Amino acid sequence: MIWVKVDFHSGEPVYQQIAQSMKGDIISGKLSRDELIPSIRELARDLKINPNTVARAYRELENEGYIYSRPGVGYFIKDSDKKTMEEKALEILAKEMAGIVNIARNYQVSRQKFTELVMQSINSAYGGDE
């Protein structure tokens, strides 16, 4: 079962929220190769949104190589190797990091203090001091 949460007040288009949520689940391995995902109508009904919104998210996911469709059957998670998934994860992380770095710079946090904060976060998440 796919758990997609949307925030109608976030300012981010709902179709992008759906696509991002599914990308995260695919990259993290929560969704695996050839796994059937909800139909457009089913997900639209569950989220109480227009089916066109889900269709747009699915088109984006399909165009980016995350899912594929089998007409009359449904949408499935595409087979991607670990290296491809890591590259996609790094793309997403790079975008997120750029935003975080800009926030730190706008708050006039020094490079040294910001680097220390990043290292603390890494050590907290991964454990230990490497």
N, CA, C and O atoms as CSV, one atom per row, in Angstrom:
chain,resi,resn,atom,element,x,y,z
A,1,MET,N,N,0.846,-1.191,0.000
A,1,MET,CA,C,0.000,0.000,0.000
A,1,MET,C,C,0.881,1.241,0.000
A,1,MET,O,O,1.866,1.318,0.734
A,2,ILE,N,N,0.526,2.177,-0.804
A,2,ILE,CA,C,1.276,3.427,-0.906
A,2,ILE,C,C,0.616,4.467,-0.009
A,2,ILE,O,O,-0.597,4.670,-0.044
A,3,TRP,N,N,1.442,5.109,0.782
A,3,TRP,CA,C,0.954,6.174,1.657
A,3,TRP,C,C,1.493,7.496,1.139
A,3,TRP,O,O,2.635,7.866,1.411
A,4,VAL,N,N,0.672,8.188,0.404
A,4,VAL,CA,C,1.044,9.488,-0.137
A,4,VAL,C,C,0.283,10.531,0.658
A,4,VAL,O,O,-0.942,10.476,0.767
A,5,LYS,N,N,1.016,11.474,1.208
A,5,LYS,CA,C,0.385,12.576,1.925
A,5,LYS,C,C,0.524,13.823,1.093
A,5,LYS,O,O,1.582,14.091,0.525
A,6,VAL,N,N,-0.540,14.582,1.022
A,6,VAL,CA,C,-0.468,15.863,0.334
A,6,VAL,C,C,-0.888,16.963,1.290
A,6,VAL,O,O,-1.772,16.789,2.129
A,7,ASP,N,N,-0.232,18.089,1.139
A,7,ASP,CA,C,-0.538,19.270,1.943
A,7,ASP,C,C,-1.087,20.322,0.996
A,7,ASP,O,O,-0.343,20.919,0.218
A,8,PHE,N,N,-2.373,20.542,1.064
A,8,PHE,CA,C,-3.031,21.465,0.145
A,8,PHE,C,C,-2.676,22.925,0.425
A,8,PHE,O,O,-3.015,23.808,-0.362
A,9,HIS,N,N,-2.006,23.175,1.525
A,9,HIS,CA,C,-1.645,24.540,1.902
A,9,HIS,C,C,-0.154,24.824,1.744
A,9,HIS,O,O,0.311,25.896,2.132
A,10,SER,N,N,0.597,23.885,1.184
A,10,SER,CA,C,2.053,24.035,1.129
A,10,SER,C,C,2.527,24.994,0.042
A,10,SER,O,O,3.635,25.525,0.121
A,11,GLY,N,N,1.706,25.214,-0.955
A,11,GLY,CA,C,2.146,26.056,-2.074
A,11,GLY,C,C,2.779,25.244,-3.185
A,11,GLY,O,O,2.916,25.736,-4.305
A,12,GLU,N,N,3.171,24.001,-2.898
A,12,GLU,CA,C,3.731,23.114,-3.912
A,12,GLU,C,C,2.573,22.386,-4.595
A,12,GLU,O,O,1.678,21.881,-3.917
A,13,PRO,N,N,2.581,22.327,-5.925
A,13,PRO,CA,C,1.492,21.642,-6.624
A,13,PRO,C,C,1.322,20.204,-6.126
A,13,PRO,O,O,2.298,19.513,-5.835
A,14,VAL,N,N,0.078,19.776,-6.035
A,14,VAL,CA,C,-0.242,18.449,-5.501
A,14,VAL,C,C,0.397,17.352,-6.348
A,14,VAL,O,O,0.897,16.369,-5.801
A,15,TYR,N,N,0.391,17.502,-7.672
A,15,TYR,CA,C,0.986,16.461,-8.517
A,15,TYR,C,C,2.472,16.299,-8.215
A,15,TYR,O,O,2.995,15.186,-8.259
A,16,GLN,N,N,3.157,17.406,-7.906
A,16,GLN,CA,C,4.576,17.323,-7.564
A,16,GLN,C,C,4.771,16.648,-6.213
A,16,GLN,O,O,5.727,15.895,-6.030
A,17,GLN,N,N,3.882,16.908,-5.274
A,17,GLN,CA,C,3.967,16.251,-3.967
A,17,GLN,C,C,3.810,14.738,-4.115
A,17,GLN,O,O,4.527,13.965,-3.480
A,18,ILE,N,N,2.862,14.327,-4.961
A,18,ILE,CA,C,2.646,12.896,-5.196
A,18,ILE,C,C,3.886,12.289,-5.834
A,18,ILE,O,O,4.373,11.250,-5.389
A,19,ALA,N,N,4.395,12.938,-6.876
A,19,ALA,CA,C,5.570,12.418,-7.582
A,19,ALA,C,C,6.769,12.346,-6.644
A,19,ALA,O,O,7.479,11.341,-6.633
A,20,GLN,N,N,7.005,13.389,-5.862
A,20,GLN,CA,C,8.151,13.400,-4.934
A,20,GLN,C,C,8.028,12.297,-3.891
A,20,GLN,O,O,9.012,11.633,-3.564
A,21,SER,N,N,6.829,12.104,-3.374
A,21,SER,CA,C,6.608,11.074,-2.371
A,21,SER,C,C,6.912,9.694,-2.942
A,21,SER,O,O,7.582,8.884,-2.302
A,22,MET,N,N,6.421,9.432,-4.137
A,22,MET,CA,C,6.660,8.132,-4.765
A,22,MET,C,C,8.132,7.958,-5.141
A,22,MET,O,O,8.678,6.865,-4.997
A,23,LYS,N,N,8.773,9.012,-5.617
A,23,LYS,CA,C,10.202,8.927,-5.935
A,23,LYS,C,C,10.979,8.522,-4.689
A,23,LYS,O,O,11.849,7.653,-4.743
A,24,GLY,N,N,10.656,9.162,-3.568
A,24,GLY,CA,C,11.333,8.840,-2.318
A,24,GLY,C,C,11.143,7.381,-1.929
A,24,GLY,O,O,12.086,6.718,-1.497
A,25,ASP,N,N,9.921,6.886,-2.085
A,25,ASP,CA,C,9.645,5.483,-1.739
A,25,ASP,C,C,10.352,4.518,-2.689
A,25,ASP,O,O,10.768,3.434,-2.279
A,26,ILE,N,N,10.487,4.903,-3.937
A,26,ILE,CA,C,11.175,4.046,-4.911
A,26,ILE,C,C,12.676,4.040,-4.634
A,26,ILE,O,O,13.301,2.981,-4.576
A,27,ILE,N,N,13.244,5.232,-4.465
A,27,ILE,CA,C,14.688,5.343,-4.229
A,27,ILE,C,C,15.087,4.643,-2.936
A,27,ILE,O,O,16.133,3.997,-2.871
A,28,SER,N,N,14.255,4.771,-1.910
A,28,SER,CA,C,14.586,4.161,-0.613
A,28,SER,C,C,14.339,2.658,-0.583
A,28,SER,O,O,14.742,1.978,0.360
A,29,GLY,N,N,13.680,2.141,-1.611
A,29,GLY,CA,C,13.421,0.707,-1.658
A,29,GLY,C,C,12.114,0.290,-1.011
A,29,GLY,O,O,11.820,-0.903,-0.935
A,30,LYS,N,N,11.320,1.247,-0.543
A,30,LYS,CA,C,10.014,0.910,0.033
A,30,LYS,C,C,9.082,0.327,-1.031
A,30,LYS,O,O,8.226,-0.508,-0.741
A,31,LEU,N,N,9.268,0.783,-2.250
A,31,LEU,CA,C,8.543,0.222,-3.394
A,31,LEU,C,C,9.564,-0.499,-4.255
A,31,LEU,O,O,10.624,0.050,-4.557
A,32,SER,N,N,9.257,-1.711,-4.648
A,32,SER,CA,C,10.242,-2.502,-5.371
A,32,SER,C,C,9.819,-2.775,-6.810
A,32,SER,O,O,8.672,-2.566,-7.205
A,33,ARG,N,N,10.783,-3.244,-7.562
A,33,ARG,CA,C,10.629,-3.508,-8.989
A,33,ARG,C,C,9.368,-4.324,-9.268
A,33,ARG,O,O,9.073,-5.304,-8.584
A,34,ASP,N,N,8.640,-3.894,-10.286
A,34,ASP,CA,C,7.434,-4.548,-10.786
A,34,ASP,C,C,6.273,-4.550,-9.799
A,34,ASP,O,O,5.282,-5.248,-10.012
A,35,GLU,N,N,6.385,-3.776,-8.721
A,35,GLU,CA,C,5.276,-3.682,-7.769
A,35,GLU,C,C,4.164,-2.836,-8.378
A,35,GLU,O,O,4.421,-1.762,-8.922
A,36,LEU,N,N,2.947,-3.313,-8.287
A,36,LEU,CA,C,1.776,-2.601,-8.788
A,36,LEU,C,C,1.474,-1.440,-7.848
A,36,LEU,O,O,1.437,-1.615,-6.630
A,37,ILE,N,N,1.260,-0.272,-8.406
A,37,ILE,CA,C,0.879,0.884,-7.600
A,37,ILE,C,C,-0.600,1.187,-7.864
A,37,ILE,O,O,-1.163,0.692,-8.841
A,38,PRO,N,N,-1.228,1.983,-7.016
A,38,PRO,CA,C,-2.660,2.244,-7.200
A,38,PRO,C,C,-2.955,2.855,-8.573
A,38,PRO,O,O,-2.142,3.584,-9.140
A,39,SER,N,N,-4.127,2.535,-9.077
A,39,SER,CA,C,-4.550,3.137,-10.335
A,39,SER,C,C,-4.754,4.638,-10.124
A,39,SER,O,O,-4.837,5.117,-8.993
A,40,ILE,N,N,-4.830,5.349,-11.216
A,40,ILE,CA,C,-5.049,6.793,-11.138
A,40,ILE,C,C,-6.337,7.087,-10.380
A,40,ILE,O,O,-6.363,7.926,-9.480
A,41,ARG,N,N,-7.394,6.395,-10.750
A,41,ARG,CA,C,-8.692,6.634,-10.099
A,41,ARG,C,C,-8.661,6.272,-8.619
A,41,ARG,O,O,-9.213,6.988,-7.784
A,42,GLU,N,N,-8.013,5.160,-8.304
A,42,GLU,CA,C,-7.942,4.712,-6.917
A,42,GLU,C,C,-7.198,5.720,-6.041
A,42,GLU,O,O,-7.673,6.078,-4.963
A,43,LEU,N,N,-6.038,6.176,-6.503
A,43,LEU,CA,C,-5.273,7.138,-5.711
A,43,LEU,C,C,-6.003,8.475,-5.619
A,43,LEU,O,O,-5.999,9.119,-4.570
A,44,ALA,N,N,-6.628,8.887,-6.715
A,44,ALA,CA,C,-7.397,10.143,-6.693
A,44,ALA,C,C,-8.538,10.049,-5.684
A,44,ALA,O,O,-8.798,10.995,-4.941
A,45,ARG,N,N,-9.214,8.908,-5.664
A,45,ARG,CA,C,-10.310,8.712,-4.709
A,45,ARG,C,C,-9.783,8.746,-3.277
A,45,ARG,O,O,-10.366,9.401,-2.414
A,46,ASP,N,N,-8.666,8.032,-3.022
A,46,ASP,CA,C,-8.099,7.988,-1.669
A,46,ASP,C,C,-7.658,9.365,-1.186
A,46,ASP,O,O,-7.819,9.702,-0.013
A,47,LEU,N,N,-7.102,10.157,-2.101
A,47,LEU,CA,C,-6.604,11.491,-1.727
A,47,LEU,C,C,-7.671,12.578,-1.860
A,47,LEU,O,O,-7.458,13.726,-1.468
A,48,LYS,N,N,-8.829,12.193,-2.423
A,48,LYS,CA,C,-9.932,13.138,-2.652
A,48,LYS,C,C,-9.494,14.301,-3.544
A,48,LYS,O,O,-9.714,15.472,-3.234
A,49,ILE,N,N,-8.857,13.928,-4.678
A,49,ILE,CA,C,-8.398,14.922,-5.635
A,49,ILE,C,C,-8.840,14.516,-7.037
A,49,ILE,O,O,-9.326,13.405,-7.246
A,50,ASN,N,N,-8.669,15.415,-7.981
A,50,ASN,CA,C,-9.032,15.162,-9.363
A,50,ASN,C,C,-8.101,14.111,-9.971
A,50,ASN,O,O,-6.887,14.195,-9.788
A,51,PRO,N,N,-8.641,13.127,-10.687
A,51,PRO,CA,C,-7.791,12.120,-11.332
A,51,PRO,C,C,-6.743,12.710,-12.272
A,51,PRO,O,O,-5.679,12.118,-12.456
A,52,ASN,N,N,-7.028,13.860,-12.867
A,52,ASN,CA,C,-6.044,14.496,-13.756
A,52,ASN,C,C,-4.765,14.867,-13.004
A,52,ASN,O,O,-3.677,14.859,-13.579
A,53,THR,N,N,-4.901,15.187,-11.730
A,53,THR,CA,C,-3.738,15.532,-10.909
A,53,THR,C,C,-2.841,14.309,-10.728
A,53,THR,O,O,-1.620,14.402,-10.854
A,54,VAL,N,N,-3.454,13.170,-10.433
A,54,VAL,CA,C,-2.689,11.921,-10.274
A,54,VAL,C,C,-2.086,11.523,-11.620
A,54,VAL,O,O,-0.935,11.092,-11.691
A,55,ALA,N,N,-2.874,11.671,-12.684
A,55,ALA,CA,C,-2.375,11.320,-14.023
A,55,ALA,C,C,-1.135,12.146,-14.360
A,55,ALA,O,O,-0.186,11.627,-14.948
A,56,ARG,N,N,-1.137,13.409,-13.995
A,56,ARG,CA,C,0.024,14.264,-14.262
A,56,ARG,C,C,1.241,13.790,-13.462
A,56,ARG,O,O,2.357,13.772,-13.982
A,57,ALA,N,N,1.030,13.413,-12.214
A,57,ALA,CA,C,2.132,12.893,-11.393
A,57,ALA,C,C,2.671,11.604,-12.002
A,57,ALA,O,O,3.886,11.419,-12.075
A,58,TYR,N,N,1.791,10.717,-12.437
A,58,TYR,CA,C,2.214,9.455,-13.028
A,58,TYR,C,C,2.962,9.683,-14.337
A,58,TYR,O,O,3.941,8.993,-14.619
A,59,ARG,N,N,2.506,10.648,-15.140
A,59,ARG,CA,C,3.228,10.972,-16.381
A,59,ARG,C,C,4.651,11.426,-16.071
A,59,ARG,O,O,5.602,11.019,-16.738
A,60,GLU,N,N,4.784,12.273,-15.049
A,60,GLU,CA,C,6.112,12.746,-14.655
A,60,GLU,C,C,6.985,11.576,-14.209
A,60,GLU,O,O,8.143,11.471,-14.612
A,61,LEU,N,N,6.432,10.708,-13.386
A,61,LEU,CA,C,7.179,9.543,-12.910
A,61,LEU,C,C,7.563,8.620,-14.060
A,61,LEU,O,O,8.657,8.058,-14.075
A,62,GLU,N,N,6.666,8.469,-15.011
A,62,GLU,CA,C,6.945,7.617,-16.167
A,62,GLU,C,C,8.017,8.244,-17.056
A,62,GLU,O,O,8.928,7.557,-17.517
A,63,ASN,N,N,7.905,9.549,-17.294
A,63,ASN,CA,C,8.892,10.248,-18.123
A,63,ASN,C,C,10.288,10.216,-17.501
A,63,ASN,O,O,11.287,10.193,-18.219
A,64,GLU,N,N,10.359,10.215,-16.178
A,64,GLU,CA,C,11.643,10.206,-15.487
A,64,GLU,C,C,12.156,8.790,-15.224
A,64,GLU,O,O,13.219,8.615,-14.628
A,65,GLY,N,N,11.407,7.785,-15.666
A,65,GLY,CA,C,11.879,6.410,-15.577
A,65,GLY,C,C,11.656,5.716,-14.249
A,65,GLY,O,O,12.336,4.735,-13.948
A,66,TYR,N,N,10.721,6.199,-13.450
A,66,TYR,CA,C,10.448,5.567,-12.166
A,66,TYR,C,C,9.369,4.484,-12.264
A,66,TYR,O,O,9.409,3.494,-11.534
A,67,ILE,N,N,8.411,4.678,-13.165
A,67,ILE,CA,C,7.316,3.716,-13.307
A,67,ILE,C,C,7.072,3.432,-14.784
A,67,ILE,O,O,7.557,4.148,-15.660
A,68,TYR,N,N,6.317,2.380,-15.037
A,68,TYR,CA,C,5.890,2.064,-16.400
A,68,TYR,C,C,4.450,1.585,-16.341
A,68,TYR,O,O,3.970,1.150,-15.294
A,69,SER,N,N,3.771,1.669,-17.468
A,69,SER,CA,C,2.379,1.234,-17.500
A,69,SER,C,C,2.220,0.033,-18.413
A,69,SER,O,O,2.927,-0.120,-19.410
A,70,ARG,N,N,1.283,-0.803,-18.048
A,70,ARG,CA,C,0.862,-1.906,-18.895
A,70,ARG,C,C,-0.613,-1.668,-19.157
A,70,ARG,O,O,-1.445,-1.865,-18.271
A,71,PRO,N,N,-0.947,-1.239,-20.386
A,71,PRO,CA,C,-2.343,-0.901,-20.695
A,71,PRO,C,C,-3.311,-2.016,-20.282
A,71,PRO,O,O,-3.103,-3.193,-20.576
A,72,GLY,N,N,-4.369,-1.599,-19.595
A,72,GLY,CA,C,-5.372,-2.535,-19.135
A,72,GLY,C,C,-5.018,-3.235,-17.843
A,72,GLY,O,O,-5.855,-3.924,-17.259
A,73,VAL,N,N,-3.784,-3.067,-17.387
A,73,VAL,CA,C,-3.352,-3.740,-16.161
A,73,VAL,C,C,-3.063,-2.715,-15.065
A,73,VAL,O,O,-3.591,-2.831,-13.959
A,74,GLY,N,N,-2.233,-1.717,-15.360
A,74,GLY,CA,C,-1.927,-0.698,-14.374
A,74,GLY,C,C,-0.512,-0.170,-14.476
A,74,GLY,O,O,0.180,-0.384,-15.471
A,75,TYR,N,N,-0.092,0.528,-13.424
A,75,TYR,CA,C,1.237,1.115,-13.348
A,75,TYR,C,C,2.095,0.311,-12.374
A,75,TYR,O,O,1.625,-0.166,-11.341
A,76,PHE,N,N,3.378,0.179,-12.744
A,76,PHE,CA,C,4.306,-0.630,-11.968
A,76,PHE,C,C,5.609,0.125,-11.761
A,76,PHE,O,O,5.953,1.030,-12.521
A,77,ILE,N,N,6.327,-0.270,-10.714
A,77,ILE,CA,C,7.641,0.304,-10.439
A,77,ILE,C,C,8.623,-0.258,-11.454
A,77,ILE,O,O,8.689,-1.467,-11.676
A,78,LYS,N,N,9.382,0.637,-12.063
A,78,LYS,CA,C,10.337,0.231,-13.087
A,78,LYS,C,C,11.592,-0.356,-12.452
A,78,LYS,O,O,12.001,0.031,-11.357
A,79,ASP,N,N,12.178,-1.285,-13.161
A,79,ASP,CA,C,13.414,-1.917,-12.702
A,79,ASP,C,C,14.575,-0.952,-12.921
A,79,ASP,O,O,14.893,-0.590,-14.053
A,80,SER,N,N,15.188,-0.551,-11.845
A,80,SER,CA,C,16.367,0.314,-11.933
A,80,SER,C,C,17.451,-0.264,-11.058
A,80,SER,O,O,17.188,-0.759,-9.962
A,81,ASP,N,N,18.670,-0.198,-11.550
A,81,ASP,CA,C,19.763,-0.732,-10.750
A,81,ASP,C,C,20.103,0.210,-9.600
A,81,ASP,O,O,19.702,1.373,-9.582
A,82,LYS,N,N,20.846,-0.323,-8.651
A,82,LYS,CA,C,21.200,0.427,-7.446
A,82,LYS,C,C,21.962,1.711,-7.787
A,82,LYS,O,O,21.767,2.737,-7.136
A,83,LYS,N,N,22.830,1.658,-8.804
A,83,LYS,CA,C,23.611,2.828,-9.184
A,83,LYS,C,C,22.700,3.945,-9.706
A,83,LYS,O,O,22.893,5.116,-9.377
A,84,THR,N,N,21.718,3.576,-10.515
A,84,THR,CA,C,20.779,4.563,-11.039
A,84,THR,C,C,19.990,5.209,-9.909
A,84,THR,O,O,19.801,6.425,-9.897
A,85,MET,N,N,19.534,4.404,-8.966
A,85,MET,CA,C,18.768,4.943,-7.837
A,85,MET,C,C,19.630,5.864,-6.984
A,85,MET,O,O,19.156,6.890,-6.497
A,86,GLU,N,N,20.900,5.495,-6.802
A,86,GLU,CA,C,21.800,6.361,-6.031
A,86,GLU,C,C,22.010,7.685,-6.751
A,86,GLU,O,O,22.040,8.736,-6.111
A,87,GLU,N,N,22.155,7.652,-8.073
A,87,GLU,CA,C,22.317,8.881,-8.846
A,87,GLU,C,C,21.085,9.764,-8.712
A,87,GLU,O,O,21.206,10.980,-8.569
A,88,LYS,N,N,19.902,9.160,-8.757
A,88,LYS,CA,C,18.661,9.936,-8.615
A,88,LYS,C,C,18.557,10.518,-7.212
A,88,LYS,O,O,18.119,11.654,-7.035
A,89,ALA,N,N,18.960,9.736,-6.216
A,89,ALA,CA,C,18.947,10.229,-4.841
A,89,ALA,C,C,19.890,11.418,-4.693
A,89,ALA,O,O,19.550,12.410,-4.048
A,90,LEU,N,N,21.075,11.315,-5.294
A,90,LEU,CA,C,22.047,12.410,-5.208
A,90,LEU,C,C,21.544,13.661,-5.911
A,90,LEU,O,O,21.816,14.770,-5.452
A,91,GLU,N,N,20.818,13.510,-7.016
A,91,GLU,CA,C,20.224,14.662,-7.703
A,91,GLU,C,C,19.264,15.390,-6.768
A,91,GLU,O,O,19.314,16.613,-6.639
A,92,ILE,N,N,18.401,14.632,-6.124
A,92,ILE,CA,C,17.425,15.223,-5.206
A,92,ILE,C,C,18.140,15.883,-4.034
A,92,ILE,O,O,17.801,17.000,-3.642
A,93,LEU,N,N,19.129,15.192,-3.477
A,93,LEU,CA,C,19.880,15.746,-2.349
A,93,LEU,C,C,20.611,17.029,-2.724
A,93,LEU,O,O,20.667,17.969,-1.932
A,94,ALA,N,N,21.167,17.069,-3.925
A,94,ALA,CA,C,21.891,18.269,-4.369
A,94,ALA,C,C,20.963,19.480,-4.402
A,94,ALA,O,O,21.346,20.576,-3.992
A,95,LYS,N,N,19.743,19.274,-4.893
A,95,LYS,CA,C,18.772,20.381,-4.931
A,95,LYS,C,C,18.410,20.838,-3.523
A,95,LYS,O,O,18.362,22.034,-3.234
A,96,GLU,N,N,18.157,19.864,-2.655
A,96,GLU,CA,C,17.798,20.194,-1.271
A,96,GLU,C,C,18.949,20.906,-0.563
A,96,GLU,O,O,18.739,21.895,0.139
A,97,MET,N,N,20.164,20.396,-0.752
A,97,MET,CA,C,21.335,20.998,-0.109
A,97,MET,C,C,21.566,22.423,-0.578
A,97,MET,O,O,21.930,23.294,0.212
A,98,ALA,N,N,21.352,22.660,-1.874
A,98,ALA,CA,C,21.524,24.023,-2.397
A,98,ALA,C,C,20.595,24.985,-1.667
A,98,ALA,O,O,20.989,26.101,-1.328
A,99,GLY,N,N,19.372,24.554,-1.430
A,99,GLY,CA,C,18.427,25.392,-0.700
A,99,GLY,C,C,18.859,25.627,0.734
A,99,GLY,O,O,18.752,26.743,1.242
A,100,ILE,N,N,19.342,24.596,1.384
A,100,ILE,CA,C,19.786,24.714,2.773
A,100,ILE,C,C,21.017,25.618,2.873
A,100,ILE,O,O,21.115,26.438,3.787
A,101,VAL,N,N,21.941,25.470,1.946
A,101,VAL,CA,C,23.143,26.315,1.941
A,101,VAL,C,C,22.744,27.781,1.748
A,101,VAL,O,O,23.302,28.668,2.394
A,102,ASN,N,N,21.793,28.029,0.873
A,102,ASN,CA,C,21.333,29.407,0.659
A,102,ASN,C,C,20.681,29.978,1.915
A,102,ASN,O,O,20.866,31.154,2.228
A,103,ILE,N,N,19.932,29.169,2.622
A,103,ILE,CA,C,19.326,29.634,3.869
A,103,ILE,C,C,20.421,29.996,4.873
A,103,ILE,O,O,20.361,31.049,5.508
A,104,ALA,N,N,21.409,29.135,5.013
A,104,ALA,CA,C,22.514,29.407,5.944
A,104,ALA,C,C,23.227,30.701,5.576
A,104,ALA,O,O,23.546,31.513,6.444
A,105,ARG,N,N,23.474,30.886,4.285
A,105,ARG,CA,C,24.147,32.111,3.835
A,105,ARG,C,C,23.281,33.339,4.101
A,105,ARG,O,O,23.787,34.373,4.538
A,106,ASN,N,N,21.982,33.230,3.841
A,106,ASN,CA,C,21.075,34.358,4.087
A,106,ASN,C,C,20.992,34.716,5.565
A,106,ASN,O,O,20.789,35.878,5.916
A,107,TYR,N,N,21.148,33.720,6.430
A,107,TYR,CA,C,21.154,33.961,7.876
A,107,TYR,C,C,22.526,34.363,8.384
A,107,TYR,O,O,22.728,34.554,9.584
A,108,GLN,N,N,23.461,34.487,7.465
A,108,GLN,CA,C,24.827,34.906,7.745
A,108,GLN,C,C,25.539,33.959,8.723
A,108,GLN,O,O,26.303,34.383,9.590
A,109,VAL,N,N,25.261,32.673,8.550
A,109,VAL,CA,C,25.964,31.642,9.320
A,109,VAL,C,C,27.322,31.444,8.651
A,109,VAL,O,O,27.404,31.293,7.432
A,110,SER,N,N,28.380,31.445,9.447
A,110,SER,CA,C,29.721,31.293,8.872
A,110,SER,C,C,29.872,29.908,8.241
A,110,SER,O,O,29.186,28.955,8.613
A,111,ARG,N,N,30.785,29.827,7.282
A,111,ARG,CA,C,31.065,28.556,6.614
A,111,ARG,C,C,31.489,27.497,7.639
A,111,ARG,O,O,31.057,26.346,7.572
A,112,GLN,N,N,32.331,27.901,8.576
A,112,GLN,CA,C,32.825,26.968,9.589
A,112,GLN,C,C,31.680,26.445,10.459
A,112,GLN,O,O,31.570,25.239,10.682
A,113,LYS,N,N,30.829,27.348,10.948
A,113,LYS,CA,C,29.712,26.939,11.805
A,113,LYS,C,C,28.732,26.058,11.026
A,113,LYS,O,O,28.201,25.083,11.557
A,114,PHE,N,N,28.502,26.414,9.772
A,114,PHE,CA,C,27.591,25.614,8.953
A,114,PHE,C,C,28.163,24.215,8.721
A,114,PHE,O,O,27.440,23.222,8.808
A,115,THR,N,N,29.455,24.140,8.426
A,115,THR,CA,C,30.111,22.844,8.215
A,115,THR,C,C,30.031,22.001,9.484
A,115,THR,O,O,29.782,20.798,9.415
A,116,GLU,N,N,30.239,22.626,10.639
A,116,GLU,CA,C,30.136,21.902,11.907
A,116,GLU,C,C,28.719,21.353,12.097
A,116,GLU,O,O,28.536,20.212,12.522
A,117,LEU,N,N,27.736,22.170,11.779
A,117,LEU,CA,C,26.344,21.748,11.908
A,117,LEU,C,C,26.040,20.572,10.979
A,117,LEU,O,O,25.369,19.618,11.375
A,118,VAL,N,N,26.532,20.644,9.754
A,118,VAL,CA,C,26.327,19.548,8.803
A,118,VAL,C,C,26.979,18.280,9.326
A,118,VAL,O,O,26.372,17.210,9.280
A,119,MET,N,N,28.196,18.381,9.819
A,119,MET,CA,C,28.892,17.206,10.336
A,119,MET,C,C,28.177,16.621,11.558
A,119,MET,O,O,28.117,15.401,11.710
A,120,GLN,N,N,27.635,17.478,12.426
A,120,GLN,CA,C,26.866,16.991,13.568
A,120,GLN,C,C,25.637,16.219,13.091
A,120,GLN,O,O,25.298,15.169,13.637
A,121,SER,N,N,24.984,16.747,12.078
A,121,SER,CA,C,23.795,16.086,11.539
A,121,SER,C,C,24.159,14.737,10.909
A,121,SER,O,O,23.444,13.750,11.082
A,122,ILE,N,N,25.260,14.706,10.187
A,122,ILE,CA,C,25.717,13.457,9.570
A,122,ILE,C,C,26.042,12.432,10.650
A,122,ILE,O,O,25.612,11.281,10.572
A,123,ASN,N,N,26.802,12.853,11.656
A,123,ASN,CA,C,27.175,11.935,12.738
A,123,ASN,C,C,25.968,11.434,13.511
A,123,ASN,O,O,25.921,10.281,13.941
A,124,SER,N,N,24.999,12.313,13.681
A,124,SER,CA,C,23.767,11.919,14.382
A,124,SER,C,C,22.991,10.875,13.566
A,124,SER,O,O,22.478,9.900,14.116
A,125,ALA,N,N,22.915,11.090,12.270
A,125,ALA,CA,C,22.152,10.175,11.416
A,125,ALA,C,C,22.874,8.861,11.152
A,125,ALA,O,O,22.260,7.794,11.163
A,126,TYR,N,N,24.167,8.941,10.919
A,126,TYR,CA,C,24.949,7.747,10.548
A,126,TYR,C,C,25.669,7.118,11.724
A,126,TYR,O,O,26.109,5.970,11.661
A,127,GLY,N,N,25.785,7.890,12.804
A,127,GLY,CA,C,26.473,7.380,13.981
A,127,GLY,C,C,27.971,7.642,13.950
A,127,GLY,O,O,28.612,7.531,12.905
A,128,GLY,N,N,28.514,7.989,15.099
A,128,GLY,CA,C,29.959,8.108,15.273
A,128,GLY,C,C,30.606,9.324,14.637
A,128,GLY,O,O,29.963,10.127,13.961
A,129,ASP,N,N,31.904,9.424,14.883
A,129,ASP,CA,C,32.733,10.487,14.303
A,129,ASP,C,C,33.700,9.826,13.332
A,129,ASP,O,O,34.634,9.144,13.754
A,130,GLU,N,N,33.487,10.020,12.055
A,130,GLU,CA,C,34.409,9.438,11.071
A,130,GLU,C,C,35.405,10.455,10.632
A,130,GLU,O,O,36.267,10.157,9.806
